[in-house]
Amino acid sequence: MNNKKRDKIKVGRNAVYHESAGGYVFCEENGKLFVALLKKKMGKYFIPKGHLKPGESPEKAALREIKEELCLDISPFKIGKVGFIEYAFNKSNDNNSHFKKLHHYVFELDKKLDIKPLQDEGYIEARWFETKDAIQKLEYGKDTLREAIRIFQGYKLVSSHLKNIINRLKKALGDNLVAVVDSGSISSGGYRPGWSDIDLLVVVKNLSLDTKLKMAEELHKLHDKLKIDIGLNVITENELISPNFPDIRLAGKTLQAMVELSRQPERLIYSAKKVKAFVPNKQQIKSFSLSNIGYFVLLNRRELTSLSVTDSTKFKAIVGKQIRYALIIIKLALQYYKNVVYDTKQDTLSAARLYFKDFDFDPIDKALKTTKNWHLDKNLRELNETLKASNDFIEDFSSYIFSRIK
């Protein structure tokens, strides 16, 4: 939206740095998927986007720009983040080089609302397009739109899975079930069919042997029915609210779920009543972040030193685990030093490059990029190369972090 004096723009020597955010707003109707686009006077189509304001997060800026440029009165629901792109450009009558970082998000509306163009920005039309047509219409970012569609479809699929899981848990546990918290990638929009697992923190009133056995039985049934990996951590309601010795008694992933729940309330995906979760303090966060780095190093060593797999599908699953371990270790290291968790693999790696400038992230970056099409067949050579890159990174980066802390 026009108000350039308040835009977040940094001016350096012979260079100007811009940061913008925007989003793909989707809507399903009669079995078809639509996305909102804006048309400018020259006939080109764009997504709603604009500069961040000082102190504004990319996510809030994307939502603000969408509402302003599509003239919406209500806020669409945020599904997740695609990532960001960076590019350089020049302006006429300006000797400065201009550099822009543009964040892309995925949003949803329940129905195709009337949308109008914000004429102050030079838009002459706002229109819903079927996604297959929108890909052709867009001037820039066709591949980003394709990725946004995959994120949207992945979210819809996992939402259906979650309904199944919660219904099964409610039926099996009855009044003993207090809450279910997303402890994985669903709430950040990072779920990818064929790559991601479903990780949940289940909160119960009483954690008896009967409860544990019922959960185990339901987990096996869900595995058989949904054909996906589901990880369930379980704690009592008292442990959720006020745990004794939390960094000793609770698994790192459980404490991580509590930290992220305090930052993202939408991670509470089911609650039988109002709950208030314990939030680890900074020292506890640093402690379990560091111990968890060591834990994932040990997991890597244990799994690879006992590796005996002839089945290519199982081998691919093991390689995928090591890539996840590597990414988790990066997130934990950033959390230890900065007390921040990033939404996407791209954001995480970008932040790590900036913070740990003397470490080479290129090999693990290449390995992470293979996960984009993880559902496709991978040849043995590619899998072995990816496994080596992941293993070497886990060993080298963890040693690098531990030596910094000494």
N, C-alpha and C positions, 0 to 999 in steps of 0.2 A: 504494500500500500504506500502511496506517496507520503512522505514525511522524511526526506532523506537526511535531514540534519540529525535525526535521532537514530539512524541506522548504525549497526555495529560494523564500523569500517576502521581499519588500522592503516595509517599512512606511515610508510617508512621512506628510506632514501631511494628515490626513483622507483618506488613500488607501492601499490595499494592492495590491501588484503581485505577481501569481502567474505562474509559468512552468511549463508542463506539456508532456508529450509522450506520444504513443501511436501505435498502428499498426493497419493492416489486414493481417491474416494470411490469405493466400490458399492454397488447395490445389486442384489439378486432379484430378478422378477421373472416369473413364468419359466423357470429353468435356465434363464440366460443371465450372464454376468455383464454388468455395465460399469463404466468408469466416467467420471466427470472431467471434461476438458474445456479449455478456454481458447477462443480464437481472437487473434489480433488483426488489425486493419490490413496487414499485408497478406492475410489468408493463412498464416501458420497457426498451428495448435500447440498449446502448452498445458502443463499441469499448474494448479495454483501454487505459488511460491513467492518468497521475498526475503529481504534481509532480516537478520535477528536484530532486536533492540538491545541496548546495553543491559546486562544482567538477565537476559531472557535465555532460556534453554532452547536448543533446536526443536525439541518436541512441542513446546508451547508456542514457538514461532510458527511452526508448520500448521498447528491447529488455528492460530489466529489468522494466518494468511488465507487458509482455506475458507474460513467463515467470512472474512472480508471480501475476498475476490469472487466467491460464489454467491455472496449476499445471503448467507444462511443465518437463521435465527437460533438454530440449535447446533450443538456440538456433535460431530460424528464420533463414533467409537474407535479408539485407537487399537489396532490389532498388533502392530509391531513396526520395526524399522528395517528397511531394505539395506541401508548403508549410506555411504556418501561418495561423491565424485569430486575430483579436484581438477581444475583446468585454468589455463592462462588466456587472457584476451587483451586487446588494445582498444583504446578509444580515440576517435578523431580529435585533433587539436589537444592531445594530451601525451606528453613524452613519457609518462609513467607506464611501467608494466603492471597489469592488473592480474591478481590471482584470486580465484574463488573456490570455496569449499561449500558444496551443496548437499545437505542432508535430505534423504527421501524416506517418507513414512507411508504406512498403509492404514487406511481408515475405512470404516463401513457405516452406511446409513441403512436403516431397516426398510426404507422404501425410496422410490425416486421422487424426491422433493423437487419443487420448482426451484431452479437455480438461475441466477441472473449475473451478467458480467459486471465487474467493477470498471466503469468507463474511465475513471481517473487514471487507471493503469494502461489505458489504450486497448482494452478488450472490447470487442463488439458482439460477442456471442458466448454463452455458456451452454453446454449441451452434453447430454448423456449419450455415450457411444457403447455399443457392444465391444468387448475387449478386442476381438479379432479385427474390428474396423479401427479401433483406437490406435492399435499398433501401426497401422498404415498412415493414420492421420498425424501422429505425433512428429514434430520436427526433430526433436532430440529425445534420447532416452528410451528407445524402443526395447533394448535389452533390459533396462531397469524396470520397465513396465512388465515384461515377461517374468522377471524375478518377483515383482510385487504380486502378480497373479498367482505364482507358486506359493508365496507366503499366505495369501488369502485362502487358497484352496487347502493348504496344509492346516491352517487354523480351523477351518470348517470341519475337516476330517477329525482332528484331535478333539474338537468340541464334542463331536458325536461319541468318540471313545470315552471321554470324561463322563458323559451322562451314563454310559453303560457301567463304568467303574464305580461311580458314586451310588448308583441304584443298587448294585450288587453289595456294596459295603453297607448301605442302609438296611438292606434286607437281612444280611448276615449278622450285623452287630446291633441293630435296633437302636434303642435309646443310649446305648453305650458309645455310639459315634458322636463326637463333638464337632469336629471340623476336618476339612481336607485342604491342604495348602500345596500349591504348585512350587516344587523345589527345583524345577528344571527350566527348560527354555520356552515353555508355552506362553507365559505372560509377557515375555519380551518379543513374541512373534518369531522366535527362532526355531520353531518346530519344523522339521523336514521329514516327510514320509520316506522311509527307507534308510534314514540316517539317524534321526533323533530317537531317544527313548522317552518314555513318560516317567518322570520322577515326582513322587508325591510324599508329603509328610502327613500322616494320619494321626489325628488326636482323639484319644478315647478317655472315658472317665476312669475305667479300671482296666489295667493291663494284666489280666489273668492268663493262665495257660490256655483256657478255653478260647479266649479272645485271639491269642497268637495262632492257635491251630485253625480257627475259623478264617482268619486272614490268609493263612498259608493255602487253605483249600480254595478260597475265592481267587487268589492270585494265580494258581494253576489253571483254574477254569477260564480266567480272563486271558491268560497266555494262549490257551487252546482256541478260544473263540476269536480273539482280535488279531492273533499272529504278530504281536508286537512285544517288545521288551518293556516291562513295567517294574519300576523300582519303588518299593514302599518302605519308608522309615516310619516307625510308630513311637509315639510318646504319650504320656498321660496329660490330662488337662492341667494338673498341678505343675508338671515339668514345663509346660508351655507358658504358664503364667509366672512361676517363680521357682526355677530349678535350683537344687543344691549342687554346688560344684559343677556348673554347666560345662566348663571346658574339659572336665574329666568324664562326666556321666553322659554327655550328649555327643553324638557323632558330629564331626565338622560340618557335614552336609545339613544336619538339623539346625545347628547354630547359624549356618549360612542362610537357611530358609527364613529364620527369624529376623536376621538383619535385612534381608531383601523384602520381607513382608512389611517391615516398618517403613520402607521406602516406596513400596509398590502395594498398596492395599488390595489391588485387584488379584494378587496371588492367593487370596483367600477365596477359593472356588466353591466351597460349601461350608456352611456353619449352621448348626442346630440352634445356636444362641449367640449372643454378642460375646466375642472373645477379645482379650487384650494380651498380646504376646510379649514375653520377655525380650528385651533388646540388649544384646551384649554391649559392654562399653568398649572404648577404643583399645584398651589394653587386652581385653579378651579377644577382640577381633584380630589384633596383631598376633596373639598367641596361637589361636587355632588356625590362622592363615599360614603361619610358619610350620606348625606341626603337620598340617594337611599337605603342604608341599612334600615333606618327608614321607608322608603316608602314600602319596601317589607315586613317588620314586620307588618305594618298596613294592607297591602293586605291580608296577612295570617290571621290576626285576623278578618277582615271584612268577608272574605269568609267562614271561619270555624264557626263563630258565626251566620251566616245566612244559614248554611248548612241544606238542606232539600231534600235529594236525595234518592229515592228508586230504581232507575235504576242503575245496577251494572256498566254499561259502563260509565255513567256520573260520578259515584263515583270514578272510576278508573282515569278518566280525572282530577278530582279535586286533587286526591292524587299525580298524576304526576306533577301538577302545584306546589304543596308544595315542592316536591323534587327539581324542577327547582329553586324555590325561595331560597331554602337552598344553592344550588350550586352558584347561583348568589351572594348571601350574602358573601360567602367565597371569590369569585373573587373580589368583591368590597373591602373587607377588605384587601386583598393582594395588590390591586391597591392603596388603601389609604396609606399603609405603604411602599410599594416597587415600586409603579408606573410601575407594570408589569402585563401583561395579559397572561395566559397560554393557550396552545392549547387544551388540553384534560382534562376530569374530573380527570384522574389519575395524571396528572402533577399538576393540581390545588390542589388536596388533599395532594399530596406529599409535595408541597411547604408550604401549610398551617401547616402541621405537624411539619415541620422544623422551621417555624417562630413562631407559637403559641404553643410552646412545652408543656405548662401547661394546654392545653385544650384537652379533649378527643374527637377525631374524629371517633372513631370506630363505634358508632351507625349510623351516617350519611353515613359512608363508606358502611355499610351493606345495607342501603336504596338505595344508588347510584348503587350498584351492581345489584339490581333488575331491573334496567332500561335496562340492556344488552339484555334481552329478553322480553321487555315490550309489544311487539305485541302478546305474548302468553297470554292465560287466567290466571288471578290471582284470588285465592280464597279470600273470604271476610276476613278471619283471617289474611292472609298475607298483604292485603291492609290496614287493621286497624293497624297492627304493623308498617308498613311503614309510614303511616300517623302520628302515634304517634312519631316515631323517627324523622321525618322531622319537625313536629311542635315543639317538645321539643328542637331540635337543633336550630331552628330559634329564639326561645325565649332566650335560654341560651347563644348562641354564640353572638347574637346581644348585650345582656346585658354585656357580657364579653368584647366586643369591646368598647362599650360606656364607661365602667368603666375604661378601659385602657387610654382612651383619656381625661378623666376628668382632 
